[in-house]
Amino acid sequence: MKTLDFKTWLEQLNALNRGQKDRLRTELERRGNADEVIRLIEHDLQEKPLCPHCGNTQLQRWGVSCKLQRYRCRQCRHTFNALTHTPLARLRHKDRWLPYTQALIDGASVRQAASTCGVAKNTSFKWRHRFLSSPARQKAGQMHGIAEADETFFLESFKGKRQLPRKARKRGGKAAKRGTSVEQIPVLVVRDRDGATADFRLTGVGTREIEPVLGPLLAADVILCTDGAAAYTVIAKNLGVEHHPVNLAQGVHVRRGAYHIQNVNAYDSRLKQWLLRFHGVATDYLESYLGWRRMLERFGKDILPGMCLRAALGKERHFQQVTAT
């Protein structure tokens, strides 16, 4: 737009009524959000990005679609953009992605996020699990120093299913049996003193179920702290790592002033307290919620919508570990 035309347009703003000004403000904000999202999406693109289909670098620009630069591979002839092969590919309304990531940061429900962002409830549900697809897989790859491991349990839930394999419970209901049972889904949580966290949904709490997921996390010089469960003693012996169990049943919570599982237990407590707002989490989506919480803990209090969006895109490969307070 020419300068003279722009000045004429500005002078006409005074003729707008309040509703029109609000609509203009909203439209400008949305367009600003869309531009910021495009910048975040294409931030990592180099002059010659790799083809996501074959890895070739011989590319040619192939127009622009939805404000995203498209490329065509000279080898496999496929076209792509910066969203290709990411969880957010083919999602619409980019101008509402940043408000939606803010809703994730706030821990909003599906309906609350839909209302805030101006999308349908089903769209909000779809976005939630597409946005959480990458964070669900982003776990600490290895523990350092003193690592704590313990299981926590979640009541099995068929929330959202039309056909239940058992009789429905009342809202807020409890398991049919006290203590651990087949209705309780075990999750192993492993956390070191620097805040690196990994968790795994298990089918049981024996050596056979725990060792395959715990073993790759523990280097030879790691000191493992657990409760008094016999499975961990066997696992530590098989892996050849130093092990310090604490017998909570006998009131022993700390050994030698440094060996305890209070760090991982505090994390479990924060996780379950945070999950209460959702009034039950469907077991099929449990890993998504675990990844959601890990993401919030990783970024800490300084998390921003843009950081959350890049995590959803799978572009935040290395996170600064934040020690819980």
Steps between C-alpha positions, in 0.01 A plus 500: 500500500626845408572750777223738389245216489611385844455848649153522345414161651621610843283813487195283438554306826325772697181427306487141631262417780607304809396163358690559179811608691484184711464291186795679339712450812414129508579458131837676534587285802412181312706601200788584732467159664496328160818684393672404826399136456640497144826646634524232768419222253759608244764610752722196444480498119840557341572619146490135392280299737495121484220318326298323775420217258847399378747734674622656176627860501440569131176698525317774319249748631148394405277795582334604824195337655325623816790748542749212523779461247473171310792309350530228239764230519691452176566135586172352629281777349297539821397844620504607866508791743627551854197319649536184293545191719426694819199440729353836398497430126170587326353675805321826423448833678867575569399836644351312798793268570676735742183561708450122502853435627431756773191295590728195529733693727202601715375140516163591350241235428397412145187717524682791664770497232234484227318799644819704547632434149169515316508146361261206522522257791599212269770718345633583846515129587680419174747784549576397859629158404674620184678773701596245768619231258866613503520593873369151581814355339748756633648339811838508665725250327735439792522572870803653668624501858233375738190366324176419679244252369155416628163390367180695519155374408207639303149361505416342164257720309296443186396864487358591159431143387149410393529134595655406832657159574356518852217660693533876518609656829340804651676829444782537746476129567784291629641163409296196595787374718730685735870513422656398170290296259442455128303824510812694593738595217862509625732775378871492576644847565877549495652834596848619589598788726543737201135460404544265202181295487378192316184299555363181353160335505547142612298180487633387838746590775731201485859471382390386154298819443728756669852397393457551121398867545716584804821340377573732202462806727767400749867549426754288687585785742139588589385449859148358504262577786171311528258370757546155649337306214697183425481558123735798519761304693505237227509762225788692661698176536435407137606846380795528737399840642527625857163469670367657821146389589303676773255300707200732520289236673736516799509878501841531332478792258864611466827308513835670564337837454492480119334177391122531480211507251343824617579674169308250288219473754459879500479491120232228519305713746514807273399288201193355668395832649524658154296219341207556739379791284417258217268283714653179378737427211420238239757220520544509120632857529696461823840536327390833349418642841825368646690674219294816554606514864864423419501789253365742760757380755786526247432860409402605851334833574656671196314295239364704209247406231773506234711250698198276539427521126855401406476208741178394324683518166775276638762772443600543865738206516708623791317648797658676793431278796326681783532376855164490673451733793 
